[in-house]
Amino acid sequence: MKRRLLASSTALALASSTAVALSATTASLVLTAGPAHAACTEAGNTYHSISGASSVWKATNLSSSYITGPGSVSITKGRSWTVSASMTASVSAEAGVVFAKASSSLGITVGASYSGTQSFTYTLNVDRGQTMRMQQYKSARQFTVHKYRVVAPCTTQTIYKSSVTAPVASNADQYFKYALVY
């Protein structure tokens, strides 16, 4: 009986010292592991996402004079045009990053502004009694840009979310439209 008691006491003493050592080691590990959000490697990073893209026509600065029909209006070859994106100041401040991300996401190059020279003469007829002019339009993409930051514990915080209308980079004829406007 004495042997059993001695063996039990020794086992208990060993278990207690091991538990204290283990407990000290665990406490050390918990302290060095840091807060739970340390596992979020993205915390502090900012990102841009592009969504809701659609094709639209954006008016350039090129148009004809008004006429009252019947008659025709023309935009002649050799005239210069310019078109610029519509965006907020927040987007404008980092336009290069936004348009690079948008071009990649949309699969077509868009930018802040483009200009060129008219390659052909276009003529449209104005009906009797109507006072109209011809307007040149450039193909554009309208989309929403969302800039956000990842914050602990791996959630996102919106920096801004804004609508942008950006012209397509190509000067190919298919990216232009001419229409009569009042």
Sequence and secondary structure as in RCSB ss.txt:
>XXXX:A:sequence
MKRRLLASSTALALASSTAVALSATTASLVLTAGPAHAACTEAGNTYHSISGASSVWKATNLSSSYITGPGSVSI
TKGRSWTVSASMTASVSAEAGVVFAKASSSLGITVGASYSGTQSFTYTLNVDRGQTMRMQQYKSARQFTVHKYRV
VAPCTTQTIYKSSVTAPVASNADQYFKYALVY
>XXXX:A:secstr
 HHHHHHHHHHHHHHHHHHHHHHHHHHHHHHHH  GGGG TTTT EEEEEEEEEEEEEEEEEE   EEBSEEEEE
 TT EEEEE B  HHHHHTHHHHHHHHHHHHTS B SEEEEE  S EEEEE BT EEEEEEEEEEEEEEEEEEEE
ETTTEEEEEEEEEEEEEBS   GGGEEEEEE 
